[in-house]
């Protein structure tokens, strides 16, 4: 894992490997923190990732990037796999959805041999190329 940013190395240590869905979770979590803050027990996240790898790998990324974990009750995992999250704080709601074309590219082009390089490319991509972000009140 040479030339891998320190944050991704730490995430890979926690998760046991570096793959694209771990990075998707980290990136989604960064959006949540930027939009809703980092104060524990004020944010709730519902992850629509399912609970089966590799898609559920995003859950570990969310736990590392936000104050929400499954253990503290701030993060719930929904069995429906849409590669999206719903984050709430007070009367604000944030929906972050992986763009379908990004999902298709990961599924078609990412292999075990290139997953670290693929993950680093996702880490460097602009948010608007990866995600659809919707903000709602109420």
N, C-alpha and C positions, 0 to 999 in steps of 0.2 A: 504494500500500500504506500508506495512512494508517491510524492506529489499530491497526496490526498489532504485536504484541509483538516486542521486539528479537530474541528467540531465533528466532522464526518468520521474521523478515526475514533473519537470517543463514543460516538453513536454505534459504530461497528463493534467496538469492544462490548458495549452493553448488549447489543442485539445478536452478536456472534458472527455477523458478516455484513458486508456493505452491498446493498442492492437498491434498485430504483424505488421500490415502494416504501422502504425505510426513509429515503430522502423525500419522497412525496409527503409523508407524514411530518417530517421536520419542517418542510416548506409551508405546509398548511398551518402548522403550529406557529410559525413565525408570523403569518398573516393574522392569526387570532390574537397573538400578543400585541402586535402593532396596532390593531384595531380596538381591542377590548382591554388591554393591560395584562399585568402579570400577577395581580393580587390573588393569593390563594383563597379558595372557597367563594369566589364571586363569579366565576365563570363555570358554565357547564358545556360539555361537548358531547354530541351524539355522532359517532363515527359510523358511516354507512359503508363499511369495508368487508363485512362478513368476518367470521372468526377462523378462517382457513388461510394458511400461507399460500402464496406469497402476498396476497392482498392485505391480510391482517398485519403484515409487517409495518404498515403505515401507523398502526396503533402505538407501537414502540416509539416511532418518531414523534407522534403527538405528545406522548408522555414525557419525552425528553425536552421538547420545545415549549411546553406550557406548564402551568401549575396543576393541570388536571391529570389524574391517574385513575386507573380502574380501582386501585386500592383506596383512594381517598373519596371515591364516589363522584368525582368531577367528570369522569369520562365513562360513557356507556358505549358498548359496541353493538350495533344492530346487525342482524343476520343478513340483511339485504345488501348486496354488493353493488353499490353505485359509484364507489370511489369518490365519496363526498363527505363533508362534515357539516353539522349545524352547531354553531357556537352561540351561546346566549349569555348576556350579562344585563341584569336589570331588564329594561324594556327594549334592549337592542338585540337583534338577531343577525348573524352572519352566516351565509351559506357559501361554502367553498367547494367547488366541484372540479375534479380533474377533467381537462378538455378531452372529449372522446378521441380526437386524433392523436393525442399524447398517449392515451391508454392503448390504442391500436398499435402505435409505434413500439411501445414497450413490449407488448405481447408478441409482435412480429419480429423485432430485431434484437431484443435483449436475450443473451445466452449466459450460461454459467461462466463461460470463458471471458465475456466482455462486461459482466454486470458491474464491476467497480468503475470502469471507464464510463459506462452508461450512466451510473448513479452520479458521478462527478459532473457529467454534462447537464443532468437535471438540476443539480445544485447551482450551477452557474446560469441557468436560463432565467429570463425575466418572468415575473409572476404572471403577467398577462399572456405569455405564450403557453403557460402550463395550466392555468386555472381560470374558471369563471367565478367571479366573486359578486355575490348579491348581498346588499345591506337592507335590512328591514327594521322597522320599529314595531314594537308590540308583541 
